[in-house]
Amino acid sequence: MRTDIPLSCPVPLRHTTVQLAHGGGGRLMRQLIEEVFLEPLPSPALAERHDSAVVPLGAERLALTTDSYVVTPRFFPGGDIGRLAVYGTVNDLAMSGAHPLYLSAGFILEEGLAMEELRRVVASMREAARECGVRLITGDTKVVDRGKADGLFINTTGAGRVPEERSVHPRRVRPGDVVLVSGDVGRHGIAVLSVREGIAFETPVQSDCAPLAPLVAALFEAAVDVHCLRDATRGGLASALNEIALDGGVSLAVDESAVPVDEAVAGACELLGLDPLYVACEGRMVAFVPAPQADAALEAMRRHPLGAGAARIGRVTEGPAGKVSLRTRLGGQRLLDLLSGEQLPRIC
């Protein structure tokens, strides 16, 4: 048997133009960030490679994050682009252990967008901000020609305060840590796809779009020494795990049978040829905690509605940095690698 045949298609080392895959949360997006942005714009905060940058501000520490939302369609089961913009930014702040405080919003509007639809999006953002306890304090609008913005894009920036005693980032992950996930995965991507492609599943799938800050707060209130947090957005759970393994310089061992996947999501993925571990979430997070505190962390998460389905899915090991191995449902082993791009484009 030949052994020189690659097990997967190689990722092109260079592209002369931007590809959709560069925004998909996979290997090409990581390459884009490293080579086009991090190399010419070096800074200690960027080098942390976390969902938010944590910087000193006098005696305080400030978490800052920014994100853009281009989801199609703009309204989907369980959410919409306005709610997603608020929740997503609040979640990125929470992943650094911050208390979210303030948001800004920039709107790119395409000529011809229905004013009533814009009002619905803004009203949704207002309700989401109220739910999250954050204030939207500044913003900007730009209008572009027809065909130049797909209706509506939103950019948000968030600021929050990080308590002095908290340190949550990939470099704190250690061999022996337990990997927890806050609930079933893959809902958001399938919910968006069902509307975009006009697919009716026997059991409708709702997006898991939700604010994670209260769930994070529950972990700290339980006195859990949280080493790292990451929300599983673009590229899903698998990409989040790979990012932490690479940035933390560790290996992970994950049990596929322990990862919760809703029956409807699993059925939809099987029908469409998708792997639910790579399908985006917008209300799920991964937590890395010391093994002696894993049970306490699970209990704290499960007491909160957003963590009722929390599960222990793996552990951090001594293996090569960046390796994520998956024990399959059949008992075999395979690498859970980063994809080049993403199975489903435009999901956030």
Buried (B, 14 or more C-beta within 10 A) or exposed (E): EEEEEEEEEEBEEEEEEEBEBBBBBBBBBBBBBEEEEBEEEEEEEEEBBBBBBBBEEEEEBBBBBBBBBBBBEBBBBBBBBBBBBBBBBBBBBBBBBBBBBBBBBBBBBBEEBEEEBBEBBBEBBEEBBEBBEBEBEEBEEEEEEEEEBBBBBBBBBBBBBBEEEBBBBBBBBBEEBBBBBBBBBBBBBBBBBBBBEEEEBEEEBBBBBBBBBBBBBBBBEBEBBBBBBBBBBBBBBBBBBBBBBBBBEBBBBBBBEEBBBBEBBBBBBEEBEBBBBBBBBBBBBBBBBBEEBBEBBBBBBBEBEBBEBBBBBBBBBEBEEBBBBBBEEEEEEEEBBBBBBBBBBBBB
